[in-house]
Amino acid sequence: MKRLSLLVLFLSPLLFGCMQEPQITESEAIAIIEELNTNSFGTAEVISIEYSWGRYELEWENEGNCEWGIDHVDGDDGSVKMKQASIC
């Protein structure tokens, strides 16, 4: 029983740390991705957004140049990592 208590004590910060509210709001994440993927050919538009494990996953498209992609936005600092992109 003592081992279980110690395990719970050590894992609690990890589990509850992942459930904190993000510093970046959903609308800020959308604005970041739309600005990043808008170009002279057309305007990017976010199709879907999900938040989990401290980051937003946004699917977007730019019909002007037939571009589509999925980007991750960090919920704390707003940094962006591209997961997938394609131009048809």
Secondary structure, DSSP 4 states (H G I P E B T S, - for coil): -HHHHHHHHHHHHHHHHTTSPPSS-HHHHHHHHHHHH-BTTB--EEEEEEEETTEEEEEEEETTTTEEEEEEEETTT--EEEEEEEE-
